[in-house]
């Protein structure tokens, strides 16, 4: 079973933009399935029937702390297992597919967490850019908010992807889809200062990636997450923050200030408009203001 998992992971790595994070997630899910099967004396994936898989799902539902896994978690795992069995059917010749008649549970639409504009400003304005590490961090997180990038897109940026004159960033997103996202004029001096003072100090010969650790290596996703929370704690934010909150805030603030939802969809790199529509809930204050100012009966006490 280990061999089949490794072959599938190599296939996933080749076909999913060489994403190590995607392969790692599949690896965790598949090894969880393998461990369950071995514990029940099942040595081959082709011997798994619907009843066995349903029992496995029931076990997945119960977490070690006594709580239950969310529908979103189960959906994600089912997606991984479906992809795996499709691979086994198509490329390995295994006929069994215990998931054929198993349906995913309904996913509840989770409202994204975001920061208000004054919170974003406080977060970004409290860096001491006389310190090289803080100059790097402020530049990273300012670009994250300015262009609504995913964390993987941010750490994957190379200097060739940035056009300082046109103020645009070329982004390679999910599924190898390319998009162009602008950033505001005030970010240009910060990017130039970062490159001159920090990047040129730590970058080794031939380095292309924009954001580097002080060892001269490409920033990791975990490293960026750690630095963000570290700064939030240092300025007494008293909340858990994560890089995707800046992407959520980017979309929320654009919509709140009247941006067309299809433009925001394009900027975020969403393939479906319904994905972008999740941000519209936070623009209700703006909608109310427009309604009050535009409706002829509003404000007349009728």
C-alpha positions in Angstrom: 0.0 0.0 0.0 2.9 2.3 0.7 4.1 2.0 -2.9 0.7 2.9 -4.3 0.5 6.0 -2.0 4.0 7.1 -3.1 3.2 6.7 -6.8 0.0 8.7 -6.4 1.7 11.4 -4.5 4.3 11.7 -7.2 1.4 12.0 -9.7 -0.3 14.7 -7.6 3.0 16.6 -7.3 3.4 16.6 -11.1 -0.2 17.6 -11.9 -0.8 20.2 -9.2 1.7 22.9 -10.0 4.4 20.9 -8.1 2.8 21.9 -4.8 4.5 20.3 -1.9 1.7 21.5 0.4 -0.9 19.7 -1.7 1.1 16.5 -1.7 1.7 16.6 2.0 -2.0 17.0 2.7 -2.8 14.0 0.5 -0.1 12.0 2.2 -1.6 12.7 5.7 -5.1 11.6 4.5 -4.0 8.5 2.7 -1.8 7.3 5.5 -4.7 7.8 7.9 -6.7 5.4 5.6 -3.8 3.0 5.4 -3.4 2.8 9.1 -7.1 2.2 9.6 -7.1 -0.7 7.1 -4.0 -2.3 8.5 -5.5 -2.1 12.0 -8.5 -4.1 10.6 -6.3 -6.7 8.8 -6.9 -5.3 5.3 -3.7 -5.3 3.3 -4.9 -4.0 -0.1 -6.8 -0.9 -1.2 -8.8 -3.1 -3.7 -10.3 -5.1 -0.8 -12.0 -2.0 0.6 -15.8 -2.1 0.2 -18.4 0.6 0.9 -19.2 -0.8 4.4 -15.5 -0.7 5.4 -15.1 2.8 4.1 -18.3 4.0 5.9 -16.9 2.6 9.2 -13.6 4.5 8.5 -15.6 7.7 7.9 -17.4 7.2 11.2 -14.1 6.9 13.0 -12.8 10.1 11.2 -15.8 12.0 12.6 -14.6 11.5 16.2 -11.6 13.6 17.2 -9.2 12.6 20.1 -10.6 15.5 22.2 -14.1 14.1 22.0 -15.3 16.7 19.5 -16.4 15.9 15.9 -14.8 16.8 12.6 -16.6 19.5 10.6 -18.3 18.7 7.3 -15.7 20.8 5.6 -12.9 18.5 6.9 -14.8 15.4 5.9 -15.5 16.9 2.4 -11.8 17.7 2.0 -10.7 14.2 3.0 -13.3 12.6 0.7 -12.0 14.6 -2.2 -8.6 13.2 -1.5 -9.8 9.6 -1.3 -11.9 10.0 -4.5 -8.9 11.3 -6.4 -6.8 8.4 -5.1 -9.3 5.7 -6.2 -9.7 7.4 -9.5 -6.0 7.2 -9.9 -6.0 3.5 -8.9 -8.8 2.8 -11.4 -7.3 4.6 -14.3 -3.6 4.0 -13.9 -3.2 0.9 -11.8 -6.1 -1.2 -13.0 -7.8 -1.7 -9.7 -11.5 -2.1 -10.2 -12.8 -1.4 -6.7 -14.0 2.1 -5.8 -15.8 2.1 -2.4 -16.7 5.8 -2.8 -18.9 5.5 -5.8 -22.1 5.7 -3.8 -20.8 7.8 -0.9 -22.0 11.4 -1.0 -20.2 14.3 0.7 -22.0 16.0 3.5 -23.3 19.5 2.9 -20.7 22.2 3.7 -21.8 25.2 5.7 -20.5 28.4 4.2 -18.1 29.8 6.7 -18.0 33.6 6.8 -14.4 34.7 6.3 -12.6 36.5 9.1 -11.2 39.8 8.2 -9.6 42.9 9.7 -11.2 46.4 9.6 -9.2 49.1 7.8 -8.0 50.7 11.0 -6.8 47.3 12.2 -4.8 46.8 9.0 -3.3 50.3 9.3 -2.4 49.7 13.0 -0.8 46.3 12.1 1.3 47.8 9.2 2.2 51.1 10.8 3.7 49.6 14.0 6.8 48.1 12.3 10.2 49.7 13.0 11.7 49.7 9.5 15.1 50.8 10.8 15.4 47.0 11.7 16.0 44.8 8.7 13.7 42.0 9.7 10.8 44.4 10.4 11.4 46.1 7.1 11.0 42.7 5.4 7.9 41.8 7.4 6.2 45.1 6.7 6.9 44.8 3.0 5.5 41.2 2.9 2.3 42.0 4.7 1.7 45.3 2.9 2.0 43.5 -0.4 -0.3 40.8 0.9 -3.0 43.3 1.7 -2.3 45.5 -1.3 -2.8 42.7 -3.8 -4.9 40.1 -2.0 -2.4 37.3 -2.6 -2.7 33.8 -1.2 0.2 32.9 1.1 1.6 30.4 -1.4 1.5 33.1 -4.1 3.3 35.5 -1.8 6.2 33.3 -0.9 6.5 32.1 -4.5 7.0 35.6 -5.9 10.2 36.4 -7.8 11.5 39.8 -8.6 10.7 39.2 -12.3 7.0 39.0 -11.3 7.0 42.6 -10.1 6.8 45.6 -12.3 7.4 48.6 -10.2 6.8 51.1 -13.0 3.4 49.7 -13.9 2.7 48.8 -10.3 1.5 45.3 -11.1 2.4 41.8 -9.9 2.2 38.7 -12.1 0.7 35.9 -10.0 0.8 32.2 -10.7 -2.2 30.9 -8.8 -4.1 27.7 -8.2 -4.1 25.3 -11.2 -1.2 27.2 -12.9 -3.6 30.0 -13.7 -1.9 33.4 -14.2 -3.4 36.7 -13.3 -2.2 40.3 -13.1 -3.0 42.3 -9.9 -2.2 46.0 -9.4 -0.9 47.5 -6.2 -1.1 51.1 -5.0 1.5 53.7 -5.6 2.6 54.1 -1.9 4.0 50.5 -1.9 6.6 51.2 -4.5 9.1 53.1 -2.2 8.7 50.3 0.4 9.5 47.6 -2.1 12.6 49.5 -3.4 13.8 50.1 0.2 13.3 46.4 1.0 15.3 45.3 -2.0 18.1 47.7 -1.4 18.5 47.2 2.3 17.3 43.7 3.1 17.2 41.6 0.0 20.6 42.6 -1.4 22.1 42.1 2.0 20.9 38.5 2.4 20.4 37.2 -1.2 22.9 34.7 -2.5 24.2 34.7 -6.1 21.4 33.6 -8.5 18.6 34.1 -6.0 15.3 35.0 -7.6 12.7 34.8 -4.8 11.6 38.1 -3.3 11.1 37.2 0.3 14.0 35.6 2.2 14.8 34.6 5.7 17.9 36.1 7.3 19.7 32.9 6.3 19.1 33.9 2.7 16.6 31.1 2.0 13.1 31.4 0.6 10.5 32.2 3.3 8.3 29.3 4.3 4.6 29.4 4.8 5.0 28.5 8.5 7.6 31.2 8.9 5.3 33.9 7.5 2.4 32.7 9.7 4.7 32.8 12.8 6.0 36.3 12.0 2.4 37.6 11.5 1.2 36.3 14.9 4.4 37.4 16.6 3.7 41.0 15.5 0.0 40.8 16.4 1.0 39.7 19.9 3.7 42.4 20.2 1.2 45.2 19.5 -1.4 43.6 21.8 -3.9 42.7 19.1 -5.4 40.0 21.3 -6.6 37.9 18.4 -5.4 35.1 16.2 -4.3 36.4 12.9 -3.3 34.5 9.7 -2.2 35.6 6.2 -5.5 34.7 4.6 -7.2 37.3 6.8 -5.3 39.9 4.8 -6.7 38.4 1.5 -10.2 38.4 3.1 -9.7 42.1 4.1 -8.5 43.0 0.6 -11.7 41.6 -0.9 -14.0 43.0 1.8 -12.6 46.5 1.6 -12.8 46.6 -2.2 -16.4 45.6 -2.2 -17.2 47.9 0.7 -15.9 50.8 -1.3 -18.0 50.0 -4.4 -15.8 47.7 -6.5 -17.7 45.5 -8.9 -17.8 41.9 -7.6 -16.6 40.5 -11.0 -13.5 42.7 -10.8 -12.8 41.4 -7.3 -13.3 37.9 -8.6 -10.7 38.5 -11.2 -8.2 40.1 -8.7 -8.6 37.1 -6.3 -8.3 34.5 -9.1 -11.6 32.8 -8.2 -12.9 30.5 -11.0 -16.4 30.8 -9.7 -18.3 34.0 -8.8 -20.1 32.1 -6.0 -16.7 31.9 -4.2 -16.3 35.6 -4.3 -19.9 36.3 -3.1 -19.0 35.1 0.3 -17.5 38.5 0.9 -20.6 40.4 0.1 -22.0 40.0 3.6 -19.6 42.4 5.1 -20.6 45.2 2.7 -24.1 45.5 4.2 -23.2 48.7 6.0 -22.2 50.2 2.7 -25.4 49.0 1.1 -27.4 50.5 3.9 -25.7 53.8 3.4 -26.4 53.8 -0.3 -30.0 52.8 0.3 -30.5 55.6 2.9 -29.0 58.2 0.5 -30.7 57.0 -2.6 -34.2 55.8 -1.7 -36.8 58.6 -1.9 -38.7 57.4 1.1 -35.6 56.8 3.3 -35.2 59.2 6.2 -38.7 60.6 5.9 -40.1 58.7 8.9 -42.7 57.0 6.8 
